[in-house]
Amino acid sequence: MAENDSNVILDYDEIANLDDAKLEEAKKKFQDTAYTMVRDVTPVVGELQSYKYAMQDAETLAKAARGEEGYDDMTPIEALGYAGLTALGVAGTIPLVGPVAKYAAKGIRSLMPKRGQRTLEPAQPPRGAESQEPLEAFQRTIREDPGFNYFVSQLPQYRQDPGRFGDNYREYIALPEDMRNTYRDIAAAPGRSLTKQIEEGIEVTKQMNQIDKNRKNFDAKVNANSSRALTVPQAPLTFGKGLRANQDNTTRSYLGSVAFDEVNKLPTELATPQEWMGLLKGLRNKGVKSEELSDAGLLDFGKGNEIVGGDLYNLSKEQPKVKITKSEILSALESNPAYRMKIKDYQMPLNTQEILDVYPTFAKLSRDVDSMILKKSTEIEDIAARSNLTAITNGLNTDRGIFNDLASSLSTNRNNLNSLKQTKRRLTEVIDQFKDNDKLMVRALLEEYDKAINLAEKGIRATDAPRHQGTFPAGGFDYKEKLLYLDEPIPGNSVSKRVYSVHFNEPNNVTFVRYDTRGVDNYGDTYFMVELQSDPHQSLTKSGSQHFKDYRAGDSTVNPFDMKRKNPYSKNIRFRIKKREIQDLLDEQAAINKVAMDRPLAPPELERLDTLMKEIKVKERELNRMPARQGTAQSSSYETGTLYDTDAKTYDYFPMGNESTWVKANVRSLVSDARKEGKRYVALAPADFFQMNINNKQKIEQFYGLGNKELDNKFLDPDGKFLNKDGKGFGKYRIWETKQVGDRRVTNPTDKIGGTAVVPKAMQEVAKELGAKYTTKKVYHTDAKKPYKIFDSEKNIPVYAFEKQYQMEEFFDNMNYRSGLEKIKMDADDPRNFVESIVIDLQGTNKKAKMKAYKLGGFVQVDRSNFAPLF
């Protein structure tokens, strides 16, 4: 408290020794403030009675100042509340606001010492040795908080004394939660110096200050050009600004919005729904996609670029003159559920390459030490000593098998980990029995055991293991399944949290990609995609396509083009306007109540106050009835779990419904990971490499595109017309024709090229957006620099690669399952070890540039039967 505060009566060191004179002086000072306040705001009580009440309050506050029993833990406001502001209570419940509150607080501060902000610090334990245990446990818990430790480390040196724990903790716990989380994040960040962390903290503070400044400037503009009724959201919009709020585990961390950027550039701050419709429609010429406007619930477009629905469209019918701020349009775009989709990687705790980098040396040394120990044991007559050496050789043999199994299972159990540790311990105990040269060999093996134990410890970690690794083509390493899912109920859908458990257990899984790591220039520099899929959207297209067939056959009277997608987020702005209207009524009500504090209300004012209360209740009921409140599951007209409701002419909502959009969402997700992990390429397996042999070859070909080789398989090219020797079909698909053969219709490909397939087209557009190179490269299944391979003859792909022949043989001899596998030596250019693929070359691109979720490209016109998008 400032020294020149004329109202300060009690200093900190005087609290314990309050004398009567000091107390009387404190009472007098309180009377000068509290009594005057009570007299002014409660004239009906009378001056004499007000004086008595003020004296009673002063007595209570004096007890709290002394710290008497029952008052020793009171803050100034609590002490005043305990007294009950008796005088004010007689006059009625009058809130302390404005200058009156400041005047009262000044008087209270004059009597009470500053005790600091009340925190979650536990009450002092009773005296006694046993009472210190919970306090010490509590302090240990706090001291283990990395955020608290980092906070203390930034305090002055005298504050870092352990004796200041209480003061430091009170100050730390009083910080906002997001600031404490920032301290924890900085403390937990590996590999960064303290200076670097402080610089980053300063930079974040600068960004926050700039955003606050921008918000205030925007508020001033709106207030100058609008009525009191228009309110502006207090939370700053952060889309694309790279703030901490964007760095969560959602698609927003790497995806931006063209629509947000273009709307933000507009000079318009206020407009009617019709005016905003015209502006947004015009922005489509600048790359804004109608799909994004639809997903955000703003506008829905029909045939011929006609607006047929959306929040703005409905508002133009219901409230054509209402004013909408640009901030509200931006907020609607920012709240698009496509940017709230979470990211999850299913992967094993280990990858094959980690095992192969260690196993050959481990196995060779293990064999050599094994032979050495066997030779030595024959020279030992002591049966006990010999049996100990025999146990070591048995352990070495077992551990080689354990290590080998890691390469195929990529995980292990604690028993195998304990076996490795036990063998290492036994070797350490007997090392002094060997000659000097033999000791060197044992020490080298012990170092390899450390590596093996580290891998085994990683292998026993709990993880979300991929479900479909066994069906993935051989070769490569670090197999993963990445999914994007909306972890919230989707109001209005037949099932608000739909789960496709055949693939994953996460709800509303919009799309996923299966991939592993292979190599182009160097082994390990390429993410290799083999499958991209969307369970809800592909289910919707299948249902829609079947309905279209039924309609053409006369089995349905509902034209599929009349079907509309539900959009629970299409009342975002209407919801905000309704809240704004309620706030306007509350503000008017508060203004009348303020008048009532100064004088009795006139009959018209009382009548208006009553009307306001009724209108507020009506508006609140309307607000609660709005069915599109985010995150609230609503009932559906078709609870059977189907996605497609013919009777209601509607189908379920999922973001990014355009096939090109969800495909690019997967590609961009891998590009984001490639940037973080230092991968240069993102590659795509052609359809005839793997997928066409196990799926519907027509739709797979039109989705992934063909490779750069001749289709010599009759299954892939029944008529043998399409040779593709010149690679003309690379990334493209053939035109397929359906003919009547006897009593059945048969669909076969022709030798005509139909166009670029869906995924290659999406990759081309993403590369253009990034300024990356879209090209073709040889993607190697195993390291081309390691010629000795274990080859899968059934899949015609090498599985593992080794530098030396003995390494290959050592690994192969310890494999439990060898069916279809053989040992071969393969040249670097052997076509069995690579597949020519379409790739995005990220070298030279801006790693920090945010990709746009709906940027570039449109609907790829492909007639693919049950695989065509609805939009």
FENCORGI-V184596 format. One line per field, one symbol per residue. ss: DSSP state (~ for helix, > for strand, _ for the rest). phi: phi as a letter, one per 20 degrees, with the letter a starting at -180 (. if undefined). burial: b if it has 24 or more other C-alpha atoms within 12 Angstrom, else e. Layout:
ss = ???
phi = ???
burial = ???
This chain:
ss = ___________~~~~~~__~~~~~~~~~~~~~~~~~~~~~~_____~~~~~~~~~~~~~~~~~~~~_________~~~~~~~~__~~~~~~______~~~~~~~~~~~~~~_________________~~~~~~~~~~~~~~~__~~~~~~~~___~~~~_~~~~~~~~~~~~___~~~~~~~~~~~~_____~~~~~~~~~~~~~~~~~~~~~~~~~~~~~~~~__________________~~~___>~~~_>>_~~~~~~~~____>>_~~~~~~~~~~~~~~___~~~~~~____>>_~~~_>>>_~~~~~~~~_____>>~~~~~~~~~__~~~__>>>>>>____~~~~~~~~~~~~~~~~~~~~~~~~~~_____~~~~~~~~~~~~~~~~~~~~~~~~~~~____~~~~~~~~~~~~~~~~~~~~__~~~~~~~~~~~~~~~~~~~~~~~~_________~~~_____>>>>>>>>>_______________________>>>>>>>>>>>___>>>>>>>>>>>_~~~~~~~~~~~~~~~~~~_______~~~_>>______~~~~~~~~~~~~~~~~~~~~~~~~~~~____~~~~~~~~~~~~~~~~~~~~~~~__________________>>____>>_______~~~~~~~~~~~~~~~~~~~___>>>>__~~~_~~~___~~~~~~~~_>_______________________>_>>>>>>>>>>__>>>>>>>>>>>>>_~~~~~~~~~~~~~__>>>>>>>>_______>>>>>____>>>>>>__~~~~~~~~~_______>>>>>_____~~~>>>>>>>>_________>>____________~~~____
phi = .ffeffefddeffeffcfdfffffffffffffdfffffffecfffoffffffffffffffffffffmfgncfdeegfffffffnlgfffffpfdfecmggffffffffffeeffdnffcefffffffpfffffffffffffffeffffffgffeeggffefgfegffffgffffffgfffffgffffefemcffffffffffffffffffffffffffgfffffdbeffeddgffffdfmemfgfeeeecfffcddcfffffffffffdcaegfffgffffffffdofefffffffnebdddfmmefcaoffffffeecfefecefffffffffegffedfedbdebefccgfgfffdggfgfffffffgffffffffedeffffffffffffffffffffffffgfeelabcffffffffffffffffdfffefgfffffffffffffffffffffffeffbeffecffefffnmblfbcdcdcdeafdgnfgcfceceffdbdfflffabcdbbdcbdecfodcededbcbcffffffffffffffffffenebeefgfefcffbfdecgfgfffffffffffffffffffffffebfffgfffffffffgfffffffffffeffdfgndfdfcfcefnfecdffelcbfdbflffgffffffffffffgffffemeeccdcffgefbffeccgffffffeeneedbfeeeffecgemeeelfemfefmdcefdcdcecmdcdddcfdeeeeqffffgfffffffffemeedbcbedefcffedfecedeffembfdcccfdfffffffffeffccfmdbebdcffefffdbcfcfcdeefneffefefdfdfmmbfefcecleceffe
burial = eeeeeebbbbbeeebeebeeebbeebbbbbbbbbbbbbbbbbeeeeeeebbebbbbbbbbbbbbbbbeeebbbbbbbbbbeebebbbbeeeeeeebeeeeeebbbbbbbbbbbbbeeeeebeeeeeeeeeeeeeeeeeeeebeebebbbbbbeeeeeeeeeeeebbbbbebbbeeeeeebebbbebbeeeeeeeeebeeeeeeeeeeeeeeeeeeeebbeebeeeeeebbbbbeebbbbbbbbbeeeebbbbbbbbbbbbbbbbeeeebbbbbbbbbebbbebbeebbbbbbbbbbbbbbbeeeeebbbbbbbbbbeeeeebbbbbbbbbbbbbbbbbbbbbbbbbbbbbbbbbbbbbbbbbbbbbbebbbbbeebbeeeeeeeeeebbbbbbbbbbbbbbbbbbbbbbbbbbeebbbbbbbbbebbeebbeeeeeebeebbbbbbebbebbbbbbbbbbeeeebbeebeebbbbbbbbbbbbbbbbbbbbbbbbbbbeeeebbebbbbbbbbbbbbbbbeebbbbbbbbbbbbbbbbbbbbbbbbbbeeeeeeeeebebeebbbbbbbbbbbbbbbbbbbbbebbebbeebeeeeeeeeeeeeeeeebeebeeebeebeeebeebbbbbeeebebeeeeebbbbbeebbbbbbbbbbbbbbbbbbbbbbbbbbbeeebbbbbbbbbbbbbbeeeebbbbbbbbbbbbbebeeeebbeeeebbbeeebbbbbbbbbeeeeeeeeeeebbbeebbbbbbbbbbbbbbbebbebbbbbbbbbbbbbbbbbbbbbeeebbbbbbbbeeebbbbbbebbeeeeebbbbbbeeeeebbbbbbbbbbbbebeeeebbbbbbbbbbbbbbbbbbbbbb
